Amino acid sequence: MRFAFGDEWHARNAQARADATAITQALTNPQTRVLPVWRGKPHLAGDAVCWAMVNDPILKHAKAPFLYLGQHDNRDLFAADISAWEPDALDRAALAMFTDTSIQIHHSAPKGAYFGELRLAMVQLSRTDAALAATARALFNWHRTHRFCAACGQPSETSAAGWERVCTACAAKHFPRTDPVVIMLVTHGNNLLLGRSHGWPEQMYSALAGFIEPGETLESAVAREVWEETGIAVREIRYLASQPWPFPNSLMFGCIAHAENTELTLDDELEDALWMSREDVLLAWSGHHENVLPARKGSIAHYMIGQWLSGQV
């Protein structure tokens, strides 16, 4: 696996989203499947997402029309937000942690099925399953946080099978939000610059990252973010790859840049940053460093660091 969420399924079938007849027909087809999602967690079973039939009891908790994902393997696929369901003995403290290891099991679910954190499951899922689950998670988060019209402030409603919101007062249309982010490897000779944000698991370090501002190119955003966070000036900035990152709604643009200086001056966005030799980065990337954990497997940071270690970038 290169990295998670970057795959596609057979057809998004976007033309069907506004076709009420096509959506109704799909929802009456016994071959159609629906992915239940609970507060951002997809329904999982083993190393796959756990699909439900349209009339499955677990879907009675869905509080809005189903989201149409498109078609794969000759089936129409939807997702349903069942966040209204309240599990027994819910561990709310675990839900608020950086890495939520708790699981939730619905009483009508098949044996072995559960709702689990996508960041923990993204490597074990097939590339297609991970991409479908990430798309559903990102869209449901957008609906949760954009319930009111940005033009007039009145409530908006889901439209186009989950791919739009329409204002009930002024009829303005709103479309899913994706936030562009640069994530960059900063190198200096045989060394790589890694940082850690406040609240990350102890000893976890990764590539620097930051949001792209209006009017910026990727290259400008890389240079500005690295300078603001660490006081390092960079040049020779190159784009490498991109990854959808649904935590909550980002698109990560991976880049590499050469540092012109090495003295670090950290701002308050970072808890720590350090230069590591290629040998130490290899120990961390493989999980054998005493003080530094690797970037999360399945992330574009982990992929890019692996490419740098192998001399591919």
Salt bridges, closest charged atoms under 4 A:
ASP7 OD1 - ARG127 NE 3.90
GLU8 OE1 - ARG12 NE 3.32
ASP73 OD1 - HIS10 ND1 3.95
ASP73 OD2 - HIS72 NE2 3.69
GLU86 OE1 - ARG39 NH2 2.69
GLU86 OE2 - ARG92 NH2 2.41
ASP100 OD2 - LYS41 NZ 2.63
GLU117 OE2 - ARG119 NE 3.69
GLU164 OE1 - LYS173 NZ 3.94
ASP179 OD1 - ARG177 NE 2.58
GLU213 OE2 - ARG224 NH1 3.65
GLU216 OE2 - ARG224 NE 2.55
GLU225 OE2 - ARG224 NH1 3.04
GLU228 OE1 - ARG224 NH1 3.11
GLU236 OE2 - ARG235 NH1 2.19
GLU260 OE2 - ARG235 NE 3.54
GLU271 OE2 - ARG196 NE 2.76
